[in-house]
Amino acid sequence: MKRKIGIGKALLYVVLVMYAIITLIPFLWALSSSFKTLEEIVSGTMSFVPKQFTLDNYKQIFVEQDLFPRWLLNSVIIAVAVTILNLLFNSMAGYALARLQFPGRKPLFLIILAVLMIPAQVTMIPNYLILKQLGWLNSYQGMIVPTMINATFIFMMRQFFINFPKELEEAAELDGLGRFGIFFRIVLPLARPALAAQAIFVFMGSWNDFMRPLIILSDPQLFTLPLGLNSFKGQYISYWNYIMAASMVFTLPVLVIYAFFNRYFIKGISFTGGK
Amino acid sequence: MKQTFTKKMWRETGSAYFLLSPALFVLLLFIIGPIVFAVFLAFHKVQLLGTTSFEFVGLDNFVRIANDTRAKIALWNTLKYVAIVVPCQTILALVLAATLNAGLKGQKFFRIVYFLPTLTSSAVLTLIFMWMYNQNGFINHVLEAVGLPTYNWLGDPDVALNAIMIMNIWSTAPYFMVIYLAALQDIPDSLYEAAELDGANAWQKFWHITVPYLRPVTSFVVVMGLIGTFQLFDQSYIFSAGSGGPNNSTLTVVLLIYQYAFKTLGTMGYAAALAFALAIIILIATLIQRKLSKEESLY
């Protein structure tokens, strides 16, 4: 009996390790390619260790490709602004829907739920025309304002605040704090776990978004990194060493955030995961 | 008494709408307004040259879908993609979650590793895979080494879509795995203990306890999977440099909508009609899924 369990366990380990290898190989291969010379890239060798370790690819993309730092900056500005605004506005809306009594509360909540079901493609074309009318194509605000709230996270914050202990707010009210004082000084600081999960998802969504910048931004100066990477690929068709170096630069910030906050990722997913 | 009550109510209403104002602004200007506008567009021919002009064309845009060969190809590609990717990624996610949940050491390490693809942007992943799919690239070398046939992954119309499928199953399964993992924590140990007393083996426990218990979660995962896969765009776009090639083999419905809306002149209204058609297809697919999963749960 005992031996049988041992074999079963070993089998499970084999499965886990195999899949870990399958997951890691593309990243390791990209990383190693980013340190190889063009010569080695073209020769089609299979070694994960570069024959001639070089940092030239990274130098090349930062120094020679003068727009690359600019794309990085654009991505950071847009993703950070979108994240901060989402945290604030989604919490405000979620709190109002969870705690305050006012006419129009129920229909509003239903509208937000309904919006969750509409695929982005339906609103994509009119959005383009509206932004064009506003003169917001090729601008930061064109990227930021339409995405500064998110129906999913308004819903999530509402669920969070509904389960939030009322006593604290009542005590604060007795101490003479108004609605906004209660919200900004008591409720919001205590909502940190929910905000952390939300921040990570909103940041990643904005950082990795491909379609919206593709439609809204046509000026290379304003490209975000995913768009820049794509145009980079068109420019250096077979210079995979450059493309991989650029991809690694783009991936690193998210990996760093993940390394520090990975427990919030897991929590956040199970939170949005329908329960 | 009544008056103070109304005063308080007024104040609360004011606070509520103040707190909701940014959300309402974006909702109206960039979501609800555009939905209404999209309905309008779908019934018009739109010209963007110089000043934007709209010409009412009735149902022409919808009729046109039926006669558009590329629309049929795009729909067929998308359906094929959905039909293969959704079951594969769901099963893979379930198996990985169950394996991770078996109480082995190092569970946390594996979970962190598995999650990596989910974090990485679609643009980066697509580029990494294009590099590996290269004719003289990593994947073909591995296939050759183990004696399997190699493919022209990017250039052969018969395999290009499969290349995207493999990549996306690999990159989305871990996300759903985490959802399954959370649900697995809720299964009471007593169920497994009782099954062990009855002499059930690991496979029987998985099949008769874990799988039925997770059915509501599976339903959620499948619906999310359907919605996501029907909207395939980034990967096809980058793979084919926006064309949907080789020979339309990676053309998806959303890529076609993008092309009609932004790459050809005078077809924006038609693109809006296609977008509605896609929304309806997604709705029908999720409704069918709901119905099926309800019928199953009767047993």
Contacts between the chains, C-beta under 8 A, distances in Angstrom:
chain1	res1	chain2	res2	distance
A	8	B	202	6.0
A	9	B	102	7.9
A	9	B	104	6.7
A	12	B	99	5.5
A	12	B	102	5.4
A	12	B	104	6.0
A	13	B	104	6.5
A	15	B	99	5.4
A	16	B	99	6.0
A	16	B	100	7.2
A	16	B	104	7.0
A	16	B	106	7.8
A	16	B	110	5.1
A	19	B	96	6.5
A	19	B	110	7.9
A	19	B	114	6.8
A	20	B	110	5.8
A	20	B	113	4.9
A	20	B	114	7.1
A	22	B	170	7.2
A	23	B	113	5.7
A	23	B	114	5.7
A	23	B	116	6.1
A	23	B	117	6.5
A	23	B	170	7.6
A	23	B	174	7.6
A	24	B	113	6.4
A	24	B	116	7.5
A	25	B	138	7.9
A	26	B	125	7.6
A	26	B	128	5.0
A	26	B	129	6.7
A	26	B	132	6.2
A	27	B	116	6.5
A	27	B	120	7.9
A	27	B	128	7.5
A	29	B	128	7.4
A	29	B	131	7.7
A	29	B	132	6.3
A	29	B	138	5.6
A	30	B	128	4.5
A	30	B	131	7.0
A	33	B	131	6.7
A	44	B	134	8.0
A	44	B	136	3.9
A	44	B	137	7.1
A	44	B	141	7.2
A	46	B	138	7.0
A	46	B	141	5.1
A	85	B	22	7.7
A	88	B	22	7.9
A	89	B	22	4.2
A	89	B	23	5.7
A	89	B	26	7.9
A	90	B	23	7.4
A	92	B	19	4.2
A	92	B	20	7.1
A	92	B	22	7.0
A	92	B	23	7.3
A	93	B	19	6.5
A	93	B	20	5.1
A	93	B	22	7.5
A	93	B	23	3.9
A	95	B	19	6.2
A	96	B	15	7.5
A	96	B	16	4.4
A	96	B	17	7.9
A	96	B	19	4.0
A	96	B	20	5.0
A	97	B	20	7.7
A	100	B	12	5.3
A	100	B	13	7.9
A	100	B	15	6.3
A	100	B	16	4.1
A	100	B	19	7.5
A	101	B	9	7.3
A	101	B	12	5.9
A	101	B	16	8.0
A	102	B	9	7.8
A	102	B	12	5.9
A	102	B	13	4.0
A	102	B	16	4.1
A	102	B	17	7.1
A	103	B	13	6.5
A	105	B	16	7.3
A	108	B	20	7.2
A	108	B	24	8.0
A	111	B	27	7.3
A	111	B	32	7.3
A	112	B	23	8.0
A	112	B	27	7.5
A	115	B	27	6.9
A	115	B	31	5.5
A	115	B	32	7.4
A	117	B	283	7.6
A	118	B	31	7.4
A	118	B	35	6.4
A	118	B	279	6.9
A	119	B	227	7.3
A	119	B	230	7.7
A	119	B	231	6.2
A	119	B	275	7.6
A	119	B	278	6.5
A	119	B	279	5.1
A	119	B	282	5.9
A	120	B	231	7.2
A	121	B	231	6.8
A	121	B	254	5.6
A	121	B	257	5.6
A	121	B	275	4.4
A	121	B	278	5.9
A	121	B	279	7.3
A	122	B	34	7.6
A	122	B	35	6.3
A	122	B	38	5.2
A	122	B	272	7.9
A	122	B	275	4.8
A	122	B	276	6.5
A	122	B	279	5.3
A	123	B	30	7.1
A	123	B	31	5.9
A	123	B	34	4.1
A	123	B	35	6.2
A	123	B	38	6.6
A	124	B	257	7.7
A	124	B	261	7.4
A	124	B	275	7.2
A	125	B	38	6.5
A	125	B	41	6.3
A	125	B	257	7.9
A	125	B	261	4.9
A	125	B	268	6.1
A	125	B	271	5.9
A	125	B	272	5.3
A	125	B	275	6.7
A	126	B	33	7.3
A	126	B	34	3.6
A	126	B	35	7.7
A	126	B	37	3.8
A	126	B	38	5.0
A	126	B	41	6.5
A	126	B	272	7.7
A	127	B	30	5.9
A	127	B	34	5.3
A	128	B	261	7.4
A	128	B	262	7.4
A	129	B	37	7.2
A	129	B	52	7.0
A	130	B	29	6.9
A	130	B	30	7.1
A	130	B	33	7.2
A	130	B	34	6.6
A	130	B	37	7.4
A	132	B	52	7.9
A	145	B	26	7.0
A	145	B	30	7.5
A	146	B	26	6.5
A	146	B	29	7.8
A	146	B	30	4.1
A	148	B	22	6.9
A	148	B	26	6.2
A	149	B	22	6.3
A	149	B	23	4.7
A	149	B	26	4.7
A	149	B	27	7.1
A	151	B	27	7.9
A	151	B	31	7.8
A	154	B	23	6.2
A	179	B	11	7.8
A	179	B	12	7.4
A	179	B	15	4.3
A	180	B	15	6.9
A	180	B	18	8.0
A	183	B	19	7.2
A	204	B	119	6.6
A	207	B	121	6.9
A	208	B	120	7.8
A	208	B	121	3.6
A	208	B	122	6.4
A	208	B	123	7.4
A	210	B	121	7.4
A	210	B	122	5.8
A	210	B	123	5.5
A	210	B	233	7.7
A	210	B	234	4.4
A	210	B	237	7.5
A	210	B	238	7.8
A	211	B	233	5.9
A	211	B	234	6.7
A	211	B	258	7.7
A	214	B	237	7.5
A	214	B	258	7.9
A	215	B	258	7.7
A	215	B	262	6.3
A	225	B	121	7.9
A	225	B	123	7.8
A	226	B	121	5.5
A	226	B	122	7.5
A	226	B	123	3.8
A	226	B	124	7.7
A	227	B	123	7.9
A	229	B	123	5.1
A	229	B	124	6.9
A	229	B	127	6.4
A	230	B	123	6.0
A	230	B	237	8.0
A	230	B	238	5.8
A	233	B	127	6.2
A	233	B	130	8.0
A	233	B	238	7.4
A	234	B	241	6.6
A	240	B	131	4.9
A	240	B	134	7.6
A	243	B	127	5.6
A	243	B	131	7.1
A	244	B	127	7.6
A	244	B	128	7.2
A	244	B	131	6.5
A	247	B	124	4.4
A	247	B	127	5.5
A	247	B	128	6.3
A	250	B	121	6.6
A	250	B	123	7.8
A	250	B	124	5.7
A	251	B	119	7.9
A	251	B	120	5.5
A	251	B	121	7.4
A	251	B	124	5.5
A	254	B	119	5.1
A	254	B	120	7.1
A	254	B	121	7.8
A	255	B	116	7.8
A	255	B	119	6.9
A	258	B	115	7.7
A	258	B	119	5.5
A	262	B	112	5.8
A	262	B	115	7.5
A	265	B	115	6.8
A	265	B	119	7.9
A	265	B	178	7.8
A	266	B	111	7.5
A	266	B	115	8.0
A	266	B	178	5.8
A	266	B	181	7.7
A	266	B	182	7.6
A	269	B	175	6.9
A	269	B	178	4.6
A	269	B	179	6.1
A	269	B	182	7.3
A	270	B	178	6.9
A	270	B	179	6.7
A	270	B	181	7.8
A	270	B	182	3.4
A	273	B	178	7.7
A	273	B	179	4.1
A	273	B	182	6.1
A	273	B	183	7.9
A	273	B	217	7.7
A	273	B	220	7.0
A	274	B	179	7.7
A	274	B	217	7.5
A	274	B	220	4.5
A	275	B	182	7.9
A	275	B	183	8.0
